[in-house]
């Protein structure tokens, strides 16, 4: 009996050891293949967004990958993968949560589950590994206090109706950040993923008052004084503020009457010329080091509860109490349908008021 038990335990130990060795071997094989490819081309993952610079620097120094990025919106990334197919110039992209399923449905992605897969919440990943949110974003305001024309700093969506400043949201037709801005406003005014009419109505009112900006809120447009109140992801607002010549001129806050928390996912091009490098990049993004890189870029890592962030890194994020009124997207399928219809609604209801 003891011999049988010993044999059983020994067999289990060998199986566990073999399993662990297989995982390590697979990772080593992936690293070797990525090094042989020697390069990785990304879209929508520029240095100054969520500190992608830190990740690309690490991947270059650790694995010798030469990196190039072309910045573009989520919709443009998916369209690029689909249009180029076998002539792919991009290996990996970073898109808003709603665009992960869209890209997968279009058949332009390939799956890869990083070794930390089990620590990613189910709501934040595709069961087959085609997409997974690496970091969350919550729609926030970035306010240039010096350009408010005597108005108070807005602390809620409701406040936007009474100010004298221009509210800049960006291109709702192509950018996930801008589309989620409309959803966040709708949620604050009792709408949801199936009913964004309240959000559209707010921006229609701003357009009628000639107080709506549809240029993208960026460091460049803010430094030029073109953005008075910007609707941005929290991590973008915090990152932009930190890089300003006079950061104290800016306030970043989550609107107190509600907002939406979502996130961004990498998508690996089905036709990637450097598929192993793309998979290794995803592996690294979900590692402790990769997740901390994102936190250094003011983005909340999806594996935050499994990480120990240094105080100076934690300080780059907004206080937890500002997130009490935020709402995750509860119905991804409904939001996918709504977000597809949003560009036409935006043009017909909002843009027409700016003519």
PyMOL commands that set and color helices and strands:
alter all, ss='L'
color gray80, all
select helices_A, chain A and resi 2-37+52-63+74-87+97-106+117-119+122-124+145-147+157-160+176-188+197-208+219-223+234-243+247-249+275-285+288-296+304-306+311-314+320-323+332-349+351-354
alter helices_A, ss='H'
color red, helices_A
select strands_A, chain A and resi 39-43+66-70+92-96+133-144+167-168+212-213+229-233+250-253+259-268+300-301+326-328
alter strands_A, ss='S'
color yellow, strands_A
deselect
rebuild
show_as cartoon
